Amino acid sequence: MTQSATPRPAATPAIGRKWRILYAEDVRELRDVARMSLTRDGHVIECVVDGQAALDRLTANPTEFELLLTDHHMPNMNGLELVARLRAMNFPGKIIVFSSELKQNIHDAYVALKVDLVLPKPIFPSELRRILGDL
């Protein structure tokens, strides 16, 4: 994998749209880092501990969040189950999936469900800022 010759500075926040984000992640430290980083950039972010909690929030108000960030491996309901349920209810927002590892068939299932991005973990705050700026 090749790297860009001119990396973006880590301290530069994304310019542009401010997102209303729901982040489903079972690791508290990752939720905390995302909350601190994205709030500082002007995004509104709510974090939940698993896919079931995310589904409950989005079922209650499907248009409250414009973007779902979700881990794949979570207790109670994994990311793939969550995305499938959201697609069945026509969730109008964008969806980005994070995972430390995905088998090809799982990756293909996310693609078939038309997620906006599937990204490997770990994802650094500077990279997430760039991605949100590009959405």
N, C-alpha and C positions, 0 to 999 in steps of 0.2 A: 504494500500500500504506500503510495507516495504522499508526501505532505506538501502543502502550499509553501512557496518560497517566502511569502510574506504573511506570517501568522497574524491574526487579529489580536490586539492587546486584550488581556483578560479583564481589565478594568472598564472597558468600553461597553456601556449598556446598549442594547438594541434600540434603534430609533424606529418610531412608527407606532403601529397599533398597540394598544394596551388590551390584553386579553382577560376575560373572566374564566379562570381555570379551576377545574376539579382534578386533584391529583390522588390517585389510588396507589398506595404503596404501603407494604407491611413493615418496612424498616423505618423506625422513628427518625434516625439520624438523616436519612435521605429526604424524608418529608421536611425536616427542619431546615436543611440546606436549601432545598427548593423554595420553601416559603420565604426565607430570608432574602435569597438572591432575587427571586421574581417580584417580591413586594417592593424591594428597593428600586426595581426598574419600572414601577408603576402598575404592574399587573395586580389583579385581585385574585388570590389563590386560597382555596379551601382544600384541606387535606383530609383524606379518610384512610382507614386502615386496611381495607380490602375491597374486592370487587362487589361484594354484596352491599356494603355501605355506599359505594358509588352508585350502584343501581338504584338503591333506595332514594338517594338524593336526586338523581336524574329522573326517576319515575314521578317523584313529587312535583318537580318543576323542570321539564325537559329543556326549556329555553334559558334557564338561569345561568348556565355556563356555555361558553362558546368553544371551549377546548377541554378535552379530556386527556390527561396524561395518565397512563396506567402501566404498572409493572405487569409482567406475565405471571410469574410465580407468586401467588398469594393464597392464604388460607381462605376457606369458605366459598370463594368464587374466584377463579383465576381470570386473567385478562382476556383470554379467548372467549370464555363463557360470557363475560361482561360485554364484550364487543358484539357478540352474536345477539344477545338480548337487546342491546341498544339499537342495533340495525333492525331488529324485528319491530321495535317501537318507533322507528324513523327518527332517531336522535339527529337533530340538525347540525350539531357541532362537528368540529374537526377532532380527530383521534390520533394520538401518538402513543406507540407502545414501546416500553423499555424492557430489555431482558438481558440477563447475563449469558444466556444461551438459549437458542431455539433450534429445534430439529427442523429440517427442511419442510416437512409436512405441516408443522405448526406455522412456520413463516408463510407458507403458501395459503394456509387457511386465513391468516390475517389479510393477506393481499386480496383473496377472494371476497373478504368482508369490506374491502375498500377503505382500510385505514389509511391515513395520510402519510404516516411514516412508521417504520419499525427501526428502532435504534438500539445499538448494543450498549450495555452497561459496562463500565461506569460512564456516565455522561457528565462532563464538567460544566459548571454554571456558565462559563464563557461560551461554550458550544451550544448550550440550550438557548442562551440569549440570541446567538446568531440565527439559530433555527427559527425561533419565534419571530425574529425580525424579517425572515425570508418567507414566512407563511402568508 
